[in-house]
């Protein structure tokens, strides 16, 4: 599954060197997301590692 997520610029700045980030859902499920592309406007193109 591919998609785009948005976060504040501070979070994106911390993730610039990351290859995988985690998305924690409200039910405490953690989904690993492989980072494909980041931009400094706060968006990340990701693929879910399910």
Secondary structure, 3 states (H helix, E strand, C coil): CEEEEECCHHHHHHHCCCCEEEEECCCCCEEEEEEEEECCCCEEEEEEEC
